[in-house]
């Protein structure tokens, strides 16, 4: 699909809707350049350090964690509603056990401004350079969130990605 650059703020309403419903697809490439995809249902965005940032959360138990730890960037991809089943699959099947790109006929494309791949079939993607990361610290976390979201103690790492570019399918209206 032909992609055109747009202002990232133009895609924020759709981003919130997709993440809040069936999930966005995060892609990170390992050192060898192989991409892995996982579904994310938790993310946020805003201005930090005077730059547009997207924050994504990845648990160390996830296969993608190894990839993003080796990476300098990631992409966040918004699938259209007719790909909600793909988001479900990518959120329930590990890349340790299956090639999700192959299984769901997804096309990884080299990023335009980052080394991470994006998913061609998605209608919008953000290209993010990792600027910082930090671990969720249980002793500083609200007890109710801790109890409800981390019953097994598998705390996320938060990756701060500077949004270097946002692209949409040429024929898709935001």
C-alpha positions as CSV (number, residue, x, y, z in Angstrom):
1,X,0.0,0.0,0.0
2,X,1.2,3.5,-0.7
3,X,1.8,5.4,2.5
4,X,1.8,9.2,3.0
5,X,3.2,11.1,5.9
6,X,0.7,12.9,8.2
7,X,1.0,14.9,11.4
8,X,0.9,12.4,14.2
9,X,-1.8,14.5,16.0
10,X,-4.2,13.8,13.2
11,X,-4.1,10.0,14.0
12,X,-4.5,10.3,17.8
13,X,-8.2,9.8,18.0
14,X,-8.0,6.6,15.9
15,X,-5.0,5.5,17.9
16,X,-6.9,5.8,21.2
17,X,-9.9,4.0,19.6
18,X,-7.8,1.1,18.3
19,X,-5.7,0.6,21.4
20,X,-8.9,0.8,23.6
21,X,-10.7,-1.8,21.6
22,X,-8.9,-4.6,19.7
23,X,-5.3,-3.3,20.1
24,X,-2.5,-1.9,18.0
25,X,0.4,-3.9,16.7
26,X,3.9,-3.2,18.0
27,X,6.9,-4.3,15.9
28,X,10.5,-4.4,17.0
29,X,13.4,-5.9,15.0
30,X,16.2,-7.8,16.6
31,X,19.9,-7.2,15.9
32,X,19.7,-9.4,12.9
33,X,16.8,-7.3,11.5
34,X,14.1,-10.0,12.0
35,X,10.8,-8.4,13.0
36,X,8.4,-9.6,15.7
37,X,4.9,-8.3,16.3
38,X,2.8,-8.3,19.4
39,X,-0.5,-6.7,20.3
40,X,-0.6,-3.8,22.7
41,X,-3.6,-2.6,24.6
42,X,-1.7,-0.1,26.8
43,X,0.1,2.9,25.4
44,X,0.0,6.6,25.7
45,X,1.4,9.6,23.9
46,X,2.2,13.2,24.5
47,X,5.0,15.8,24.7
48,X,7.9,14.8,26.9
49,X,11.3,16.6,26.8
50,X,9.8,18.9,24.2
51,X,9.4,16.0,21.7
52,X,6.3,14.0,20.6
53,X,6.5,10.6,22.4
54,X,4.6,7.4,22.4
55,X,5.1,5.2,25.5
56,X,4.5,1.5,25.1
57,X,4.7,-1.2,27.8
58,X,6.3,-4.6,27.2
59,X,6.6,-7.4,29.9
60,X,10.0,-9.1,30.1
61,X,8.2,-12.5,29.8
62,X,7.1,-11.6,26.2
63,X,9.1,-12.8,23.2
64,X,9.1,-9.2,21.9
65,X,11.0,-8.0,25.0
66,X,14.2,-9.6,23.7
67,X,13.6,-7.9,20.3
68,X,12.9,-4.4,21.7
69,X,15.9,-4.7,24.1
70,X,18.1,-5.2,21.0
71,X,16.4,-2.4,19.1
72,X,16.9,1.3,18.7
73,X,13.3,1.8,17.5
74,X,9.8,0.3,17.2
75,X,6.7,0.9,15.2
76,X,3.1,1.1,16.4
77,X,0.7,0.0,13.7
78,X,-3.1,0.5,13.6
79,X,-4.9,-2.3,11.9
80,X,-8.4,-1.6,10.4
81,X,-11.4,-3.2,12.1
82,X,-11.5,-6.1,9.7
83,X,-8.1,-7.1,11.0
84,X,-9.2,-7.3,14.7
85,X,-8.8,-11.1,14.5
86,X,-5.1,-10.5,13.5
87,X,-4.7,-8.3,16.6
88,X,-6.2,-11.1,18.7
89,X,-3.9,-13.7,17.2
90,X,-0.8,-11.5,17.7
91,X,-1.8,-11.0,21.3
92,X,-2.4,-14.6,22.1
93,X,0.3,-16.5,20.1
94,X,4.0,-16.1,20.9
95,X,6.6,-15.4,18.3
96,X,8.6,-18.2,20.1
97,X,6.0,-20.6,18.7
98,X,4.9,-19.1,15.3
99,X,6.0,-16.7,12.6
100,X,3.0,-14.4,13.1
101,X,3.8,-12.4,9.9
102,X,3.7,-15.6,7.8
103,X,0.7,-17.1,9.6
104,X,-1.5,-13.9,9.2
105,X,-0.1,-12.9,5.8
106,X,1.4,-9.7,7.2
107,X,4.0,-7.8,5.2
108,X,6.9,-6.3,7.1
109,X,8.3,-3.2,5.4
110,X,11.5,-1.4,6.5
111,X,10.7,1.8,8.3
112,X,11.1,5.1,6.5
113,X,12.9,6.8,9.4
114,X,13.7,4.0,11.8
115,X,15.3,0.5,11.6
116,X,12.1,-1.2,12.8
117,X,9.6,-2.6,10.3
118,X,6.1,-1.5,9.9
119,X,3.1,-3.6,8.8
120,X,2.0,-2.7,5.3
121,X,-1.6,-3.9,5.8
122,X,-2.2,-1.5,8.7
123,X,-3.8,1.8,7.9
124,X,-1.6,4.0,10.1
125,X,1.8,3.5,11.6
126,X,4.1,5.5,13.9
127,X,7.9,5.2,13.7
128,X,9.5,5.7,17.1
129,X,13.1,6.0,18.1
130,X,13.7,4.7,21.7
131,X,14.7,7.7,23.8
132,X,14.4,6.1,27.2
133,X,13.1,3.1,29.1
134,X,12.2,2.4,32.7
135,X,10.9,-0.4,34.8
136,X,7.6,-0.3,36.6
137,X,8.5,-0.3,40.2
138,X,6.0,-2.2,42.4
139,X,6.9,-0.3,45.5
140,X,5.9,3.0,43.8
141,X,2.8,1.6,42.1
142,X,-0.8,2.3,43.2
143,X,-1.7,-0.9,45.3
144,X,-5.0,-1.4,43.4
145,X,-3.2,-1.3,40.0
146,X,-0.5,-3.6,41.4
147,X,-3.1,-6.1,42.6
148,X,-5.3,-5.9,39.5
149,X,-2.7,-5.8,36.7
150,X,0.3,-7.6,38.2
151,X,-0.9,-10.6,40.3
152,X,2.0,-12.6,39.1
153,X,4.6,-9.9,39.5
154,X,5.4,-9.7,35.8
155,X,6.0,-5.9,35.7
156,X,6.3,-4.0,32.4
157,X,9.2,-2.0,31.0
158,X,8.0,1.3,29.6
159,X,9.7,2.4,26.4
160,X,9.6,6.1,25.5
161,X,9.6,6.3,21.7
162,X,10.2,9.7,20.1
163,X,7.7,9.8,17.2
164,X,9.8,10.5,14.1
165,X,7.1,9.9,11.6
166,X,3.4,9.0,11.2
167,X,2.1,7.5,8.0
168,X,-1.3,6.4,6.7
169,X,-2.5,4.5,3.7
170,X,-3.0,7.0,1.0
171,X,-6.7,6.1,0.5
172,X,-7.5,5.9,4.2
173,X,-9.4,8.9,5.8
174,X,-8.5,9.8,9.3
